[in-house]
Amino acid sequence: MKPEVDQILGLSAGQLAGSLAPLLPGTFEMGSASLLGIMMMLSAQEYDRAADIRVAENTDMRTLFKECAPVIDDAVLKTKLQRASQTRDNSLKISMLNSENVELRRVLIALQAHCEDKGLRDVEKQIWVVLKASAERRLLKLA
């Protein structure tokens, strides 16, 4: 599609916040239009990087699960980790990547809870590295 969705959103946001919002009669309406413009700018930013973020997160979690499975003594959790580490993203559609991400995060939560209960600090540190990388990737910039 030409122009791309992120370009359309960016141009529309600029028009809404910069040209149309100041013409609105009330402060509330101006604020609402400006907020919509900002949301459109952030949506444009997310559009361009959405698949990349989710694929990277899913890959990080699968790698973590593969590395951590050998030190987990709970048989059920170990099996979940091994199975999750062998899954793959079968589509780059955001809805499919999100669905896989949710399933992997459920396993991650189970792993984190287990590690906290068992005092597995080294694994906890690895989990926090994955979570920090995820948060940094998803950071939205207002510039």
C-alpha positions in Angstrom: 0.0 0.0 0.0 1.4 3.4 -0.9 1.5 5.5 1.2 2.0 3.1 4.1 -0.4 3.1 7.1 2.2 4.7 9.4 2.6 7.6 7.0 -1.2 8.1 6.7 -1.6 8.0 10.5 1.3 10.4 10.9 0.0 12.9 8.4 -3.5 12.6 9.8 -2.3 13.1 13.4 -0.4 16.3 12.3 -3.5 17.7 10.6 -5.7 16.8 13.6 -3.5 18.1 16.3 -1.9 21.0 14.5 -4.5 22.4 12.2 -8.0 21.2 13.3 -7.7 21.2 17.1 -7.0 24.9 17.4 -10.1 25.6 15.4 -12.4 23.8 17.8 -14.7 25.9 20.1 -13.9 24.5 23.5 -10.9 23.5 25.6 -12.3 20.0 26.0 -12.8 19.5 22.3 -9.3 20.9 21.5 -7.8 18.6 24.2 -9.7 15.5 22.8 -8.5 16.3 19.2 -4.9 16.7 20.4 -5.1 13.5 22.4 -6.4 11.6 19.3 -3.6 13.1 17.3 -1.0 11.8 19.8 -2.6 8.4 19.8 -2.5 8.3 16.0 1.2 9.2 16.1 1.9 6.4 18.6 -0.1 4.0 16.5 1.9 4.9 13.5 5.1 4.2 15.4 3.7 0.8 16.6 2.6 -0.2 13.1 6.1 -0.1 11.8 7.7 -2.2 14.5 4.8 -4.4 15.8 5.8 -7.7 14.2 9.5 -7.1 14.9 8.8 -6.6 18.6 6.6 -9.6 19.0 8.9 -12.0 17.1 11.9 -10.8 19.2 9.9 -11.3 22.4 8.7 -14.7 21.4 12.2 -15.8 20.4 13.7 -14.5 23.7 11.1 -16.4 25.8 11.7 -19.7 23.8 15.4 -19.3 24.2 15.0 -18.7 28.0 12.7 -21.8 28.3 15.2 -24.0 26.5 18.1 -22.8 28.7 16.2 -23.0 31.9 14.4 -26.3 31.5 17.3 -28.5 32.6 17.5 -26.8 36.1 13.8 -27.1 36.8 12.8 -30.0 39.1 9.1 -29.8 38.6 8.2 -32.3 35.9 5.0 -30.5 34.7 6.7 -27.2 34.4 9.8 -28.7 32.8 7.5 -30.3 30.1 5.8 -26.9 29.6 9.1 -25.2 29.1 10.4 -27.8 26.7 7.2 -27.7 24.6 7.0 -23.9 24.6 10.7 -23.7 23.5 9.9 -25.8 20.5 7.0 -23.7 19.2 7.3 -21.4 16.3 5.6 -18.3 15.0 3.6 -19.6 12.0 2.5 -16.2 10.8 3.6 -12.6 11.0 0.0 -11.4 11.5 -0.1 -9.3 14.6 -3.1 -11.2 16.0 -1.3 -14.5 15.6 1.9 -13.2 17.1 0.0 -11.7 20.0 -1.8 -15.0 20.6 1.5 -16.9 20.7 3.0 -14.2 22.9 0.2 -14.6 25.4 0.7 -18.3 25.6 4.5 -17.9 26.1 3.9 -15.3 28.8 1.7 -17.7 30.7 4.6 -20.2 30.7 7.0 -17.3 31.7 4.8 -16.4 34.7 4.7 -20.0 35.8 8.5 -20.2 35.5 8.9 -17.0 37.5 6.6 -18.1 40.2 8.4 -21.4 40.5 11.8 -19.7 40.6 10.7 -17.3 43.3 9.3 -20.2 45.4 12.4 -22.3 45.0 14.9 -19.5 45.3 16.4 -20.0 41.8 18.0 -16.6 41.7 20.1 -17.2 38.6 17.0 -18.1 36.6 15.2 -15.1 38.0 18.0 -12.9 36.7 17.6 -14.4 33.3 13.8 -13.8 33.4 14.4 -10.2 34.3 16.8 -9.7 31.4 14.0 -11.0 29.0 11.4 -8.7 30.7 13.7 -5.7 30.5 14.4 -6.2 26.9 10.7 -6.5 26.2 9.9 -3.3 28.0 12.7 -1.5 26.1 11.4 -2.7 22.8 7.8 -1.6 23.6 8.8 1.9 24.8 7.0 4.5 22.9 8.8 7.7 22.0 7.0 11.0 21.8 9.6 12.7 19.6 
